[in-house]
Amino acid sequence: MRTRGWTRGCLWTALLVSAACVSCTRLERVPLPQYDAADLVGHEVRVTTTDGRVVQFEVETITDDTISGEGRSIEFGEIERLERREVSGWRTAGAVTAAVAVAAAAALVVFLAVWMDALGGT
């Protein structure tokens, strides 16, 4: 019976840590045409085109008039909004802190359960 509760606790911990890790990145708007687009090579971007399409890809090449990656090529004139995915320091710190807190709480629960069993409690 206790094994089922322990397994459920581990699953909840894994779920919380996974959710926290997903939030470690954020999208930052890239101001065009002022931005030096060559700095985007190697970064993941999300492009919203003037006709409303939303496309995400890792930038491989940039020319004077297009941005390309993963088999896609979009002209700068067709871009309504350009966003670059970045790691958020605050979100990462929060995720790490939450993961440590959850792990510490789980360890405390296990310790207390073992201690109660050793004392003959329920």
CYANA upper distance limits for C-alpha pairs under 8 A (distance plus 0.5 A):
  1 MET  CA      5 GLY  CA      7.42
  2 ARG  CA      6 TRP  CA      6.71
  3 THR  CA      7 THR  CA      6.57
  4 ARG  CA      8 ARG  CA      6.63
  5 GLY  CA      9 GLY  CA      6.59
  6 TRP  CA     10 CYS  CA      6.70
  7 THR  CA     11 LEU  CA      6.71
  8 ARG  CA     12 TRP  CA      6.76
  9 GLY  CA     13 THR  CA      6.63
  9 GLY  CA    106 ALA  CA      7.98
 10 CYS  CA     14 ALA  CA      6.63
 11 LEU  CA     15 LEU  CA      6.63
 12 TRP  CA     16 LEU  CA      6.64
 13 THR  CA     17 VAL  CA      6.64
 13 THR  CA     99 ALA  CA      8.48
 13 THR  CA    102 VAL  CA      7.12
 13 THR  CA    103 ALA  CA      7.99
 14 ALA  CA     18 SER  CA      6.52
 15 LEU  CA     19 ALA  CA      6.63
 16 LEU  CA     20 ALA  CA      6.63
 16 LEU  CA     99 ALA  CA      8.17
 17 VAL  CA     21 CYS  CA      6.67
 17 VAL  CA     95 ALA  CA      7.67
 17 VAL  CA     98 ALA  CA      8.10
 17 VAL  CA     99 ALA  CA      6.17
 18 SER  CA     22 VAL  CA      6.84
 19 ALA  CA     23 SER  CA      7.26
 20 ALA  CA     24 CYS  CA      7.44
 20 ALA  CA     94 GLY  CA      8.37
 20 ALA  CA     95 ALA  CA      5.36
 20 ALA  CA     98 ALA  CA      8.20
 20 ALA  CA     99 ALA  CA      8.45
 21 CYS  CA     92 THR  CA      7.71
 21 CYS  CA     95 ALA  CA      6.61
 23 SER  CA     91 ARG  CA      6.91
 23 SER  CA     92 THR  CA      8.16
 23 SER  CA     95 ALA  CA      8.35
 24 CYS  CA     87 VAL  CA      6.36
 24 CYS  CA     88 SER  CA      6.03
 24 CYS  CA     89 GLY  CA      7.99
 24 CYS  CA     91 ARG  CA      5.41
 24 CYS  CA     92 THR  CA      5.29
 24 CYS  CA     95 ALA  CA      7.70
 25 THR  CA     85 ARG  CA      7.02
 25 THR  CA     86 GLU  CA      5.92
 25 THR  CA     87 VAL  CA      4.79
 25 THR  CA     88 SER  CA      5.72
 25 THR  CA     91 ARG  CA      7.89
 25 THR  CA     92 THR  CA      8.44
 26 ARG  CA     85 ARG  CA      6.12
 26 ARG  CA     86 GLU  CA      5.98
 26 ARG  CA     87 VAL  CA      6.82
 26 ARG  CA     88 SER  CA      6.71
 27 LEU  CA     83 GLU  CA      6.20
 27 LEU  CA     84 ARG  CA      5.93
 27 LEU  CA     85 ARG  CA      4.98
 27 LEU  CA     86 GLU  CA      6.68
 28 GLU  CA     83 GLU  CA      5.72
 28 GLU  CA     84 ARG  CA      5.75
 28 GLU  CA     85 ARG  CA      6.81
 28 GLU  CA     86 GLU  CA      7.44
 29 ARG  CA     81 ARG  CA      7.91
 29 ARG  CA     82 LEU  CA      6.47
 29 ARG  CA     83 GLU  CA      4.76
 29 ARG  CA     84 ARG  CA      6.91
 30 VAL  CA     35 TYR  CA      7.24
 30 VAL  CA     81 ARG  CA      8.22
 30 VAL  CA     82 LEU  CA      5.94
 30 VAL  CA     83 GLU  CA      5.81
 30 VAL  CA     84 ARG  CA      7.14
 31 PRO  CA     35 TYR  CA      6.16
 31 PRO  CA     82 LEU  CA      8.05
 32 LEU  CA     82 LEU  CA      8.27
 37 ALA  CA     41 VAL  CA      8.36
 37 ALA  CA     62 ILE  CA      7.70
 38 ALA  CA     62 ILE  CA      6.77
 40 LEU  CA     44 GLU  CA      8.45
 40 LEU  CA     45 VAL  CA      8.48
 40 LEU  CA     59 VAL  CA      6.90
 40 LEU  CA     84 ARG  CA      8.12
 41 VAL  CA     58 GLU  CA      8.16
 41 VAL  CA     59 VAL  CA      5.39
 41 VAL  CA     60 GLU  CA      5.95
 41 VAL  CA     61 THR  CA      6.74
 41 VAL  CA     62 ILE  CA      7.77
 42 GLY  CA     58 GLU  CA      6.57
 42 GLY  CA     59 VAL  CA      5.84
 42 GLY  CA     60 GLU  CA      6.55
 43 HIS  CA     58 GLU  CA      5.94
 43 HIS  CA     59 VAL  CA      6.25
 43 HIS  CA     84 ARG  CA      7.33
 43 HIS  CA     85 ARG  CA      7.57
 44 GLU  CA     56 GLN  CA      7.59
 44 GLU  CA     57 PHE  CA      6.03
 44 GLU  CA     58 GLU  CA      4.61
 44 GLU  CA     59 VAL  CA      6.74
 44 GLU  CA     84 ARG  CA      6.52
 44 GLU  CA     85 ARG  CA      6.08
 45 VAL  CA     56 GLN  CA      6.11
 45 VAL  CA     57 PHE  CA      6.18
 45 VAL  CA     58 GLU  CA      6.62
 45 VAL  CA     59 VAL  CA      7.47
 45 VAL  CA     82 LEU  CA      7.50
 45 VAL  CA     83 GLU  CA      5.97
 45 VAL  CA     84 ARG  CA      4.91
 45 VAL  CA     85 ARG  CA      6.37
 46 ARG  CA     54 VAL  CA      7.30
 46 ARG  CA     55 VAL  CA      6.11
 46 ARG  CA     56 GLN  CA      4.82
 46 ARG  CA     57 PHE  CA      7.22
 46 ARG  CA     82 LEU  CA      6.51
 46 ARG  CA     83 GLU  CA      5.65
 46 ARG  CA     84 ARG  CA      6.95
 46 ARG  CA     85 ARG  CA      8.20
 47 VAL  CA     53 ARG  CA      8.41
 47 VAL  CA     54 VAL  CA      6.09
 47 VAL  CA     55 VAL  CA      5.67
 47 VAL  CA     56 GLN  CA      6.76
 47 VAL  CA     79 ILE  CA      7.18
 47 VAL  CA     80 GLU  CA      8.14
 47 VAL  CA     81 ARG  CA      6.39
 47 VAL  CA     82 LEU  CA      5.23
 47 VAL  CA     83 GLU  CA      6.92
 48 THR  CA     52 GLY  CA      6.57
 48 THR  CA     53 ARG  CA      6.09
 48 THR  CA     54 VAL  CA      4.99
 48 THR  CA     55 VAL  CA      7.03
 48 THR  CA     79 ILE  CA      6.56
 48 THR  CA     80 GLU  CA      6.02
 48 THR  CA     81 ARG  CA      5.48
 48 THR  CA     82 LEU  CA      6.91
 49 THR  CA     53 ARG  CA      5.79
 49 THR  CA     54 VAL  CA      7.04
 49 THR  CA     78 GLU  CA      5.91
 49 THR  CA     79 ILE  CA      4.91
 49 THR  CA     80 GLU  CA      5.39
 49 THR  CA     81 ARG  CA      7.24
 50 THR  CA     78 GLU  CA      5.94
 50 THR  CA     79 ILE  CA      6.25
 50 THR  CA     80 GLU  CA      5.38
 51 ASP  CA     78 GLU  CA      8.41
 57 PHE  CA     69 GLY  CA      6.56
 57 PHE  CA     70 GLU  CA      6.69
 57 PHE  CA     72 ARG  CA      8.43
 58 GLU  CA     69 GLY  CA      6.07
 58 GLU  CA     70 GLU  CA      7.09
 59 VAL  CA     67 ILE  CA      7.49
 59 VAL  CA     68 SER  CA      6.27
 59 VAL  CA     69 GLY  CA      5.09
 59 VAL  CA     70 GLU  CA      8.06
 60 GLU  CA     67 ILE  CA      8.49
 60 GLU  CA     68 SER  CA      6.36
 60 GLU  CA     69 GLY  CA      5.13
 60 GLU  CA     70 GLU  CA      7.90
 61 THR  CA     67 ILE  CA      6.69
 61 THR  CA     68 SER  CA      5.75
 61 THR  CA     69 GLY  CA      7.01
 62 ILE  CA     66 THR  CA      6.33
 62 ILE  CA     67 ILE  CA      5.10
 62 ILE  CA     68 SER  CA      6.66
 63 THR  CA     67 ILE  CA      7.03
 65 ASP  CA     75 GLU  CA      6.03
 65 ASP  CA     76 PHE  CA      6.04
 65 ASP  CA     77 GLY  CA      8.04
 66 THR  CA     73 SER  CA      6.93
 66 THR  CA     74 ILE  CA      5.91
 66 THR  CA     75 GLU  CA      4.65
 66 THR  CA     76 PHE  CA      5.98
 67 ILE  CA     73 SER  CA      6.22
 67 ILE  CA     74 ILE  CA      5.96
 67 ILE  CA     75 GLU  CA      6.88
 67 ILE  CA     76 PHE  CA      7.47
 68 SER  CA     72 ARG  CA      5.97
 68 SER  CA     73 SER  CA      4.70
 68 SER  CA     74 ILE  CA      6.86
 69 GLY  CA     73 SER  CA      7.07
 74 ILE  CA     78 GLU  CA      7.34
 74 ILE  CA     79 ILE  CA      8.01
 75 GLU  CA     79 ILE  CA      7.47
 87 VAL  CA     92 THR  CA      8.09
 88 SER  CA     92 THR  CA      6.56
 89 GLY  CA     93 ALA  CA      6.58
 90 TRP  CA     94 GLY  CA      6.58
 91 ARG  CA     95 ALA  CA      6.56
 92 THR  CA     96 VAL  CA      6.66
 93 ALA  CA     97 THR  CA      6.58
 94 GLY  CA     98 ALA  CA      6.52
 95 ALA  CA     99 ALA  CA      6.56
 96 VAL  CA    100 VAL  CA      6.68
 97 THR  CA    101 ALA  CA      6.63
 98 ALA  CA    102 VAL  CA      6.57
 99 ALA  CA    103 ALA  CA      6.59
100 VAL  CA    104 ALA  CA      6.55
101 ALA  CA    105 ALA  CA      6.61
102 VAL  CA    106 ALA  CA      6.60
103 ALA  CA    107 ALA  CA      6.63
104 ALA  CA    108 LEU  CA      6.66
105 ALA  CA    109 VAL  CA      6.72
106 ALA  CA    110 VAL  CA      6.76
107 ALA  CA    111 PHE  CA      6.56
108 LEU  CA    112 LEU  CA      6.56
109 VAL  CA    113 ALA  CA      6.61
110 VAL  CA    114 VAL  CA      6.68
111 PHE  CA    115 TRP  CA      6.55
112 LEU  CA    116 MET  CA      6.46
113 ALA  CA    117 ASP  CA      6.70
114 VAL  CA    118 ALA  CA      6.67
115 TRP  CA    119 LEU  CA      6.83
116 MET  CA    120 GLY  CA      6.76
116 MET  CA    121 GLY  CA      5.52
116 MET  CA    122 THR  CA      7.18
117 ASP  CA    121 GLY  CA      6.06
117 ASP  CA    122 THR  CA      7.29
